[in-house]
Structures are given as C-alpha cells and as structure tokens.
Amino acid sequence: MRESIVVFALCIVMAAYAYLSVKEKSWFNILTPQLILAVPAIYLAQLVRLQIADEAYSAWLYAYIYACYALPIVIFVLTLVHIKVPAWAAVRSRPVVRVKTSPYVFLLIGIILFAPIAIEFGDQILNPRAIYEKTRTGYGLNFFLSTTFAVLGFALFMFKRDRGALQMIGVFAFCCAFGLAHGSKGQIFTFMLVPMLYWRYVGEKKISFTQMSILVIVLGVLMSLLFYFFTA
C-alpha cells in the first residue's frame, strides 16, 4: 500500500511536469531542477527503502506526506499555466535591468559569511564533506546564507550586458568551487542550473524531449561523480 502511494504521487508530479512542458513547448522549464533533485531523493530512494527496510509508519501517514509533496507541484503548475503574469513582472523585462557591480557585491557577501567557517576548519579545506557535516548545524546561518548570496550573485551576473565568455567561465568556476568548499552536492548542482534557467526564460530557448533526455543523462553522470567524490 505504501509503495502504491509513493508511485501514485510520483505519477501525479510527472503528469504535472509533462503538462507544463507541453504548454511551454519546452521540456526544460522552471520545474525541471526540482524534479531532478526530488524524484531520486523523495520517490525512487523511498521505494528502494521500503523494499529493504521495515518501515513502521502507516499508509495514512505516507498518504499525508506525499500529498504534501505532490499537491503543491500541481497547484504551482496550474497557477503558472492559467494565471497570466503582469507584463512588468515577466522575465522578458530584461531590457530595463541594469546590472553593474551588484553580482560581485553579492558574491563578496557570500565569501564574508563563509569566512568564519573557512578560518575555523581551514585544516580540512581539502575535505569539504567533513566541513559540511560539522557546519550545517552550528554554523547553519553562515553556511546557507553564504551560498544563497553566491547564487543570487551568479544569477545577477547572468544579466550583465557586458559579460564576456572568459568572465562567464571564471565566475561559474568560482561559484562551483565555492559550492565545493561547502561540501554540498546540491549547491554545486544549483550553480549549474542558474545559466540553464537564464537561457530558457530570458534567452527563450526551448528544449525538446530528446534533448531533455540527453541532458538528464549528462546531469545524472555529473551527479553520480559528485556522489562518488563526496563519499570516496
């Protein structure tokens, strides 16, 4: 019964994703990052766990939990598709955006917030997973806010009109290294998704189902390598 609940919730989420993809005519959209992270962790891993472990939780509790996972996705998709966004709030308003030094300011704030952690655990800088395990609780505010500002800085950088290819590579490499120093796979993945979401909604690029399948395979390989790196 519990397996059926997990599978049913997964089907609902995937149906909502397919519906949004068809409406946007692109299989990479705002829901893709959440699904790439959530489907393996929340649904597939749980199905495996139910097969190898004796869970004491009732089917009713599973129904409640997975309703909390699936229903917000459905509501979000229906809202996004059927409620028109005002022109002033649309991403296509990029021509009125003026970005100069703010990306670097946000990145600097992220570095400053991470500095106490780097100073405290400087001797383990080459073992970022250990830093992650020791700092996500006691240093939680510094840990999460530092990457939050770094992500915001990278997102703002994408809107710079004068950014060159070398600047783009440099800032992207720095952000990935910064996420790596935190020892979090999800944060590195987030930095990878920022330019992809920019090109989708600002550049108005559309990705077919075939292209999306190839992208999922590539991202799956990258995530597997990250898992290996952080567990080796």
URPEPE-V420446 format. One record per backbone hydrogen bond with DSSP energy under -1.0 kcal/mol. CO is the residue of the C=O (numbers start at 1). NH is the residue of the N-H. If there is no record, write none. Layout:
{{CO	NH} {CO	NH}}
This chain:
{{1	5} {2	6} {3	7} {4	8} {5	9} {6	10} {7	11} {8	12} {9	13} {10	14} {11	15} {12	16} {13	17} {14	18} {15	19} {16	20} {17	21} {18	22} {19	23} {20	24} {21	25} {21	26} {29	32} {31	35} {32	36} {33	37} {34	38} {35	39} {37	41} {38	42} {39	43} {39	44} {40	45} {43	47} {44	48} {45	49} {46	50} {48	52} {49	53} {53	55} {58	62} {59	63} {60	64} {61	65} {62	66} {63	67} {64	68} {65	69} {66	70} {67	71} {70	74} {71	75} {72	76} {73	77} {74	78} {75	79} {76	80} {77	81} {78	82} {79	83} {86	89} {90	93} {93	96} {94	97} {101	105} {102	106} {103	107} {104	108} {105	109} {106	110} {107	111} {108	112} {109	113} {110	114} {111	115} {114	118} {115	119} {116	120} {117	121} {121	124} {122	125} {124	127} {127	130} {127	131} {128	132} {129	133} {130	134} {131	135} {132	136} {137	140} {139	143} {140	144} {141	145} {142	146} {143	147} {144	148} {145	149} {146	150} {147	151} {148	152} {149	153} {150	154} {151	155} {152	156} {153	157} {154	158} {156	159} {157	160} {164	168} {165	169} {166	170} {167	171} {168	172} {169	173} {170	174} {171	175} {172	176} {173	177} {174	178} {175	179} {176	180} {177	181} {179	184} {180	183} {184	188} {185	189} {186	190} {187	191} {188	192} {189	193} {190	194} {193	197} {194	198} {195	199} {196	200} {197	201} {198	202} {198	203} {199	205} {207	27} {208	212} {209	213} {210	214} {211	215} {212	216} {213	217} {214	218} {215	219} {216	220} {217	221} {218	222} {219	223} {220	224} {221	225} {222	226} {223	227} {224	228} {225	229} {226	230} {228	232}}
